[in-house]
Amino acid sequence: MNRDKKKQEFKAYYNRSKPITKPTYSKIILKIAIAFWVFIPILLLRPFKKIFVAPLQTGRIGHFIMDTEILLAQIYVDQTKARKNFLVIWIPESQVSNHYAYEIWKRKIKIVPSNFFTEAVLVAAIYLEKVLEIKLTYRFIGWDGYLPYVHLLEDTPTVFSMSYEEEQDCIRTLEINGIDINKKWVCILGRDNTYLNHRYPDLHWDYNSYRNSNVETYKMAAEYLAKEGIITFRMGLNHKNTFSSDSSNLVIDYANSSWRNEKLDIYLASNCIFFLSSATGIDAVAIAKRKPLVWVNQAQPLHVLRSKRNHIFITKYFYFEEEDKYLSPSNFFKLGTEKGFTVDNPIHLRSQDFAKLGIRIIDNSEIEIKDAVSEMYELLTKADVNKSELDNDQLQFWRTFPRDNKLDNLSPPRARIGTNFLKKNPWLLT
């Protein structure tokens, strides 16, 4: 079978497995026709006031928080350069993943209702932007369009924030439920499909189940932190399994508690000393608040927030059965490209793609997760730990990644792959 035929088969298979369908061209044309006249006064006002539209991805908490915060950082930079303020009109999706976060954004940015007309305005802006070659939108293109711009968060002020009164309300809730608010805490979230299956029961999410992990393997890390006097809150929603410790009452299954709510979700993630997760969901709040991250069971090696300081990650293992070896990120990318699976998107594969490629995915062990957490704790608490420079092995690891001119030109790598993890797996440097 030649490569072109493989590509065609993959595209057909991929399109069948996508959970969300694209709008028809007739609807797009209708929306452009309806909204076209909106842009005549916008263009006429350009010399006096720059007006833009932006999509507000409210349906998934990660994109809702992080994408918006990064776009606001870009707007801040652009306004500073132009020495004038812009008017940015944000157009939300119909689904809202966190209503409290929506209320925060309503105080910070100009949001209009989601309806056919406002959707039409966004579609028309995207179309006219291409035709007229004039910037009319603030948005990211593709699933991972935000990746090159994460570095903006390092040097711009945080926009997403709670009010003092709201924070005090959360503190009272914690105190009522026996939490010592004078202690520091870490948030923990192991990804599974329960939230998506609950919120979107008619859609099929098995295509990205390879990103899931067993939260039980995070318990050793939680108990390590408990010995240091740190509380751990297991985050999330609609989890079927519990998360607790026989040895410490500082390990708290907040996700399954009766007092869990959207406001407290935001408060805990905003004020943790770092967030331990598998790159999912509400850890975006920690990213927006410039908090340190520990990402474990990272299932998309080329999706790492490489320009984020105080970010430690370890990846899942990708065992290639045909050659009896584990794949480094560079070999992972190379194999996908050679087999025609990553032509349209060089970062993501899907569960069924791994099966076709003969790749078996192995989760991180509880010891590996604990080691990554202890490395972060030392990074934050020990004065003699170098917090800024990457050593030679770390730099060599980043050199193995596929070249990406956009990323390379914007920001050098700052994130760290777990030190012990790298020593244990030297093939990652190939």
Phi and psi in degrees as a GROMACS rama.xvg file:
@    title "Ramachandran Plot"
@    xaxis  label "Phi"
@    yaxis  label "Psi"
@TYPE xy
-78.4671  169.142  ASN-2
-67.0865  -39.4481  ARG-3
-60.7675  -39.1598  ASP-4
-66.9784  -37.8862  LYS-5
-61.353  -41.7394  LYS-6
-61.7192  -43.5958  LYS-7
-63.8273  -41.5487  GLN-8
-63.6586  -41.8188  GLU-9
-63.7947  -43.7  PHE-10
-61.8587  -40.5417  LYS-11
-64.3417  -42.7957  ALA-12
-66.5868  -41.7247  TYR-13
-63.2799  -44.5044  TYR-14
-63.824  -33.2938  ASN-15
-69.2609  -29.9957  ARG-16
-92.1225  -7.45005  SER-17
-68.7465  133.147  LYS-18
-78.0223  -20.2753  PRO-19
-125.148  129.237  ILE-20
-87.5348  152.577  THR-21
-83.3109  152.953  LYS-22
-67.7871  152.223  PRO-23
-73.3196  157.155  THR-24
-63.9269  -31.9882  TYR-25
-63.0456  -39.7847  SER-26
-67.2978  -39.4186  LYS-27
-62.6173  -46.1136  ILE-28
-61.9712  -41.8902  ILE-29
-62.1277  -43.481  LEU-30
-63.8789  -41.3278  LYS-31
-63.6036  -42.4463  ILE-32
-62.4107  -40.7422  ALA-33
-68.1796  -43.4948  ILE-34
-91.0509  -6.85043  ALA-35
-55.2825  -41.6656  PHE-36
-69.3343  -19.0555  TRP-37
-62.1922  -31.7687  VAL-38
-86.7806  -8.90102  PHE-39
-64.2706  -52.5275  ILE-40
-65.3918  -32.5784  PRO-41
-61.3894  -43.4235  ILE-42
-70.008  -36.1828  LEU-43
-67.4415  -30.1353  LEU-44
-83.4794  -6.68827  LEU-45
-49.826  -43.2209  ARG-46
-64.2531  -21.2793  PRO-47
-106.435  -37.5618  PHE-48
-148.688  123.158  LYS-49
-85.9862  123.934  LYS-50
-117.892  131.589  ILE-51
-128.559  160.642  PHE-52
-118.066  154.324  VAL-53
-145.386  139.27  ALA-54
-76.5587  136.728  PRO-55
-109.022  106.415  LEU-56
-82.6344  83.3529  GLN-57
-82.0781  -14.7294  THR-58
-71.0964  -28.3486  GLY-59
-126.886  127.712  ARG-60
-58.1853  -35.9688  ILE-61
-61.882  -53.4085  GLY-62
-69.3372  -33.6346  HIS-63
-57.1366  -44.1495  PHE-64
-87.9094  -55.1969  ILE-65
-70.9858  -48.784  MET-66
-58.1392  -42.9639  ASP-67
-63.9197  -44.2169  THR-68
-64.1584  -39.7453  GLU-69
-68.9749  -41.1733  ILE-70
-62.1042  -38.6285  LEU-71
-65.7832  -34.1941  LEU-72
-64.4107  -40.7441  ALA-73
-65.7278  -41.2696  GLN-74
-61.7798  -41.6243  ILE-75
-58.5727  -45.6024  TYR-76
-63.7543  -45.3794  VAL-77
-65.7781  -40.2064  ASP-78
-65.5767  -38.1475  GLN-79
-62.465  -42.6615  THR-80
-66.6004  -40.4322  LYS-81
-79.6375  -15.0894  ALA-82
58.5777  35.318  ARG-83
-155.563  156.097  LYS-84
-88.7546  145.219  ASN-85
-101.821  158.087  PHE-86
-103.036  113.551  LEU-87
-113.599  121.495  VAL-88
-102.035  121.065  ILE-89
-98.3471  130.084  TRP-90
-112.768  111.762  ILE-91
-83.556  163.769  PRO-92
-76.4069  169.148  GLU-93
-75.2938  -33.8223  SER-94
-86.7231  140.468  GLN-95
-121.779  119.176  VAL-96
-77.2561  -31.7916  SER-97
-144.324  107.421  ASN-98
-69.7231  -29.2543  HIS-99
-69.2866  -41.8792  TYR-100
-60.5145  -36.2211  ALA-101
-61.9196  -41.1572  TYR-102
-64.1246  -37.135  GLU-103
-62.5629  -48.1619  ILE-104
-63.6523  -33.2838  TRP-105
-62.8161  -28.3767  LYS-106
-79.255  -20.747  ARG-107
-102.238  -31.8806  LYS-108
-134.89  165.144  ILE-109
-88.2257  106.182  LYS-110
-110.674  131.694  ILE-111
-104.033  160.962  VAL-112
-63.0758  153.058  PRO-113
-88.374  116.328  SER-114
-155.033  -179.1  ASN-115
-60.0606  -40.4149  PHE-116
-67.9082  -47.1658  PHE-117
-66.3076  -34.8428  THR-118
-63.5522  -38.2494  GLU-119
-63.3969  -39.6273  ALA-120
-60.8087  -42.2149  VAL-121
-65.5399  -45.4617  LEU-122
-61.301  -43.5162  VAL-123
-63.9583  -39.0181  ALA-124
-62.0413  -43.6282  ALA-125
-63.1127  -41.806  ILE-126
-67.4357  -50.0274  TYR-127
-65.6178  -30.301  LEU-128
-58.8803  -40.7468  GLU-129
-72.2566  -44.098  LYS-130
-69.2575  -46.2565  VAL-131
-88.5307  -11.6183  LEU-132
56.291  41.8265  GLU-133
-124.099  136.623  ILE-134
-71.7752  117.74  LYS-135
-121.026  -9.88025  LEU-136
-131.277  158.683  THR-137
-116.664  114.592  TYR-138
-163.61  165.716  ARG-139
-107.299  143.649  PHE-140
-101.375  123.482  ILE-141
87.9165  167.579  GLY-142
-58.383  -34.3355  TRP-143
-119.712  27.4203  ASP-144
-62.8156  -21.2397  GLY-145
-76.1338  -17.3281  TYR-146
-55.1144  -44.4744  LEU-147
-67.4732  -11.8059  PRO-148
-110.007  5.48013  TYR-149
-59.9199  -31.0421  VAL-150
-61.1875  -21.1258  HIS-151
-62.0143  -27.1973  LEU-152
-69.3434  -18.2581  LEU-153
-73.7145  -23.4826  GLU-154
-128.556  16.4264  ASP-155
-127.967  156.199  THR-156
-73.7155  150.382  PRO-157
-72.3774  136.144  THR-158
-99.5184  -44.6403  VAL-159
-70.2067  114.415  PHE-160
-158.436  149.88  SER-161
-85.5953  160.532  MET-162
-81.2577  163.385  SER-163
-60.1179  -43.4024  TYR-164
-62.782  -39.4623  GLU-165
-66.7409  -40.0331  GLU-166
-64.6275  -41.2732  GLU-167
-63.3319  -35.4166  GLN-168
-63.677  -40.5934  ASP-169
-66.779  -40.146  CYS-170
-60.4976  -42.3639  ILE-171
-62.6724  -39.6695  ARG-172
-62.0277  -42.2357  THR-173
-64.5584  -44.4393  LEU-174
-64.2604  -41.0019  GLU-175
-60.1664  -31.9678  ILE-176
-98.1015  21.5269  ASN-177
79.7089  18.3755  GLY-178
-92.0016  129.71  ILE-179
-78.9515  101.967  ASP-180
-75.0553  -4.24458  ILE-181
-82.3212  -13.5704  ASN-182
-83.8686  153.55  LYS-183
-82.5633  160.824  LYS-184
-143.85  160.711  TRP-185
-124.208  139.329  VAL-186
-95.0144  140.869  CYS-187
-126.013  134.04  ILE-188
-146.172  115.338  LEU-189
-101.921  125.143  GLY-190
-70.4977  140.366  ARG-191
-147.577  -178.851  ASP-192
-95.7121  4.70077  ASN-193
-63.1736  -40.2858  THR-194
-63.6752  -48.6929  TYR-195
-65.3289  -40.2541  LEU-196
-64.9393  -33.382  ASN-197
-74.0739  -43.2071  HIS-198
-79.5158  -35.5012  ARG-199
-126.005  70.7507  TYR-200
-66.4776  -19.2215  PRO-201
-87.9678  -5.53154  ASP-202
-104.276  158.938  LEU-203
-110.035  122.88  HIS-204
-111.585  11.5596  TRP-205
-64.8987  -21.9152  ASP-206
-62.8011  -24.6823  TYR-207
-118.077  25.2664  ASN-208
-67.3865  -17.5297  SER-209
-63.2084  -14.9383  TYR-210
-82.5084  -10.4355  ARG-211
-73.318  162.538  ASN-212
-152.899  163.34  SER-213
-88.8764  114.619  ASN-214
-64.2628  -19.2939  VAL-215
-58.8001  -29.9693  GLU-216
-74.6441  -3.73191  THR-217
-93.0873  -6.9523  TYR-218
-67.8495  -38.8537  LYS-219
-59.6259  -39.5557  MET-220
-65.7355  -40.4128  ALA-221
-63.5409  -40.5527  ALA-222
-71.3575  -32.9922  GLU-223
-60.619  -45.7471  TYR-224
-65.7212  -37.002  LEU-225
-59.9534  -38.1685  ALA-226
-65.3322  -24.3517  LYS-227
-89.1866  4.7893  GLU-228
81.8757  19.1689  GLY-229
-101.323  130.562  ILE-230
-77.5631  143.52  ILE-231
-119.6  130.168  THR-232
-106.96  117.67  PHE-233
-76.8317  117.489  ARG-234
-94.6815  175.118  MET-235
118.048  -169.347  GLY-236
-153.919  142.643  LEU-237
63.7642  29.1524  ASN-238
-74.7081  138.888  HIS-239
-85.4028  -32.8927  LYS-240
-94.6119  153.082  ASN-241
-93.6675  168.305  THR-242
-144.666  106.441  PHE-243
-151.845  174.356  SER-244
-132.63  137.668  SER-245
-76.0065  -19.17  ASP-246
-98.5267  -11.3169  SER-247
-152.819  139.138  SER-248
-89.6589  6.6984  ASN-249
-87.2824  -5.29835  LEU-250
-96.3984  109.556  VAL-251
-117.512  126.153  ILE-252
-85.0996  68.4173  ASP-253
-60.103  -36.5984  TYR-254
-57.5462  -33.6714  ALA-255
-103.073  12.7989  ASN-256
-82.2384  159.895  SER-257
-75.5447  -16.233  SER-258
-102.723  7.32261  TRP-259
-66.9558  135.134  ARG-260
-152.367  168.422  ASN-261
-63.9627  -39.1005  GLU-262
-64.9658  -42.7511  LYS-263
-69.6018  -32.5258  LEU-264
-53.2942  -49.6646  ASP-265
-66.3921  -41.4184  ILE-266
-63.2342  -47.9302  TYR-267
-62.9011  -44.1881  LEU-268
-69.355  -29.245  ALA-269
-75.2172  -25.5171  SER-270
-118.341  10.4204  ASN-271
-72.0226  158.64  CYS-272
-78.1389  -29.0172  ILE-273
-162.808  165.728  PHE-274
-117.216  123.478  PHE-275
-100.024  118.764  LEU-276
-153.821  179.62  SER-277
-108.742  40.3789  SER-278
61.9239  66.3073  ALA-279
-158.797  153.988  THR-280
56.73  -128.904  GLY-281
-75.5878  -0.832624  ILE-282
-64.6556  -13.9066  ASP-283
-61.833  -29.5044  ALA-284
-63.2574  -43.5572  VAL-285
-62.2319  -38.7031  ALA-286
-63.7451  -46.365  ILE-287
-62.02  -33.439  ALA-288
-88.0069  8.54411  LYS-289
62.5574  34.5931  ARG-290
-87.0119  152.028  LYS-291
-64.4281  151.632  PRO-292
-125.665  144.322  LEU-293
-121.803  111.29  VAL-294
-101.828  121.812  TRP-295
-120.01  166.162  VAL-296
51.0462  37.7669  ASN-297
-67.6453  114.307  GLN-298
-99.2907  -0.414937  ALA-299
-128.488  85.3856  GLN-300
-56.7264  -29.156  PRO-301
-92.2028  11.4567  LEU-302
-106.686  7.1942  HIS-303
-66.4485  142.662  VAL-304
-77.8952  74.7612  LEU-305
-69.6269  -22.4681  ARG-306
-93.0162  5.63398  SER-307
-88.6915  125.285  LYS-308
-69.6532  158.402  ARG-309
52.5225  46.9554  ASN-310
-129.15  117.856  HIS-311
-115.499  136.702  ILE-312
-141.4  155.597  PHE-313
-136.961  147.636  ILE-314
-101.11  160.758  THR-315
-66.9544  167.616  LYS-316
-95.0848  134.606  TYR-317
-114.508  99.8633  PHE-318
-93.1646  118.306  TYR-319
-93.487  104.415  PHE-320
-64.9745  -35.2401  GLU-321
-60.0702  -36.057  GLU-322
-111.067  5.48332  GLU-323
51.8858  54.7105  ASP-324
-153.332  160.525  LYS-325
-89.303  146.159  TYR-326
-96.7124  127.469  LEU-327
-74.9031  165.435  SER-328
-54.1558  -39.5217  PRO-329
-66.5884  -41.9638  SER-330
-71.2094  -31.7122  ASN-331
-58.7213  -48.824  PHE-332
-65.7728  -43.4977  PHE-333
-61.8759  -44.1905  LYS-334
-63.6526  -45.4311  LEU-335
-60.8547  -40.4373  GLY-336
-67.4889  -43.6916  THR-337
-62.5859  -35.8655  GLU-338
-86.0076  -3.50198  LYS-339
82.0751  13.8863  GLY-340
-89.3655  -16.7627  PHE-341
-120.52  29.7724  THR-342
-65.6725  -46.0528  VAL-343
-83.0239  -29.4362  ASP-344
-142.67  104.378  ASN-345
-76.9933  2.67162  PRO-346
-105.839  -43.2513  ILE-347
-99.7202  139.617  HIS-348
-116.105  174.555  LEU-349
-125.736  163.621  ARG-350
-50.8892  -45.3148  SER-351
-68.0317  -27.3701  GLN-352
-69.4272  -41.6141  ASP-353
-60.6141  -40.7529  PHE-354
-62.7036  -42.5453  ALA-355
-66.1401  -35.4111  LYS-356
-77.8254  -11.7644  LEU-357
76.1754  36.0469  GLY-358
-107.345  125.335  ILE-359
-100.531  130.156  ARG-360
-100.906  128.794  ILE-361
-119.981  129.432  ILE-362
-73.0309  161.621  ASP-363
-69.1023  147.971  ASN-364
-79.8373  165.266  SER-365
-64.9325  -30.9684  GLU-366
-69.3444  -41.4201  ILE-367
-62.7254  -40.1386  GLU-368
-66.3533  -43.8259  ILE-369
-62.4738  -39.7819  LYS-370
-62.3414  -41.4877  ASP-371
-64.1104  -40.1343  ALA-372
-66.6588  -43.9339  VAL-373
-65.7914  -33.5113  SER-374
-64.0266  -42.6468  GLU-375
-64.7666  -42.2259  MET-376
-61.0758  -41.3642  TYR-377
-67.7231  -37.1951  GLU-378
-60.7116  -36.0438  LEU-379
-85.6726  -24.3434  LEU-380
-113.624  -19.4325  THR-381
-101.41  125.145  LYS-382
-67.3117  -27.2783  ALA-383
-86.8692  1.53574  ASP-384
-85.4958  128.834  VAL-385
-71.2509  114.803  ASN-386
-92.3829  -10.7615  LYS-387
-115.488  -41.6617  SER-388
-87.7915  141.893  GLU-389
-94.4785  136.895  LEU-390
-75.9755  179.322  ASP-391
-61.9104  -40.6318  ASN-392
-64.9382  -39.783  ASP-393
-62.5804  -44.7907  GLN-394
-65.6004  -38.4346  LEU-395
-63.3549  -38.4349  GLN-396
-58.5711  -45.5819  PHE-397
-68.3927  -27.9151  TRP-398
-69.1531  -20.5789  ARG-399
-77.2454  -15.0075  THR-400
-68.7504  150.022  PHE-401
-57.7038  141.933  PRO-402
-66.5004  135.793  ARG-403
-136.581  103.959  ASP-404
-60.091  -36.4063  ASN-405
-63.1965  -48.3171  LYS-406
-65.7942  -46.7921  LEU-407
-62.6646  -36.8054  ASP-408
-76.7945  -31.502  ASN-409
-81.6845  -41.8514  LEU-410
-158.886  134.699  SER-411
-75.6933  161.683  PRO-412
-63.4242  138.319  PRO-413
-126.252  -23.7465  ARG-414
-71.8297  160.45  ALA-415
-119.679  132.293  ARG-416
-77.677  143.616  ILE-417
-49.303  129.943  GLY-418
-61.2886  -50.2207  THR-419
-64.7606  -36.4154  ASN-420
-63.1448  -40.7142  PHE-421
-69.057  -40.3173  LEU-422
-64.344  -38.3922  LYS-423
-70.5134  -27.2151  LYS-424
-127.017  71.4477  ASN-425
-63.5982  -19.0344  PRO-426
-62.7343  -14.6084  TRP-427
-64.7426  -17.0558  LEU-428
-88.8855  4.84827  LEU-429
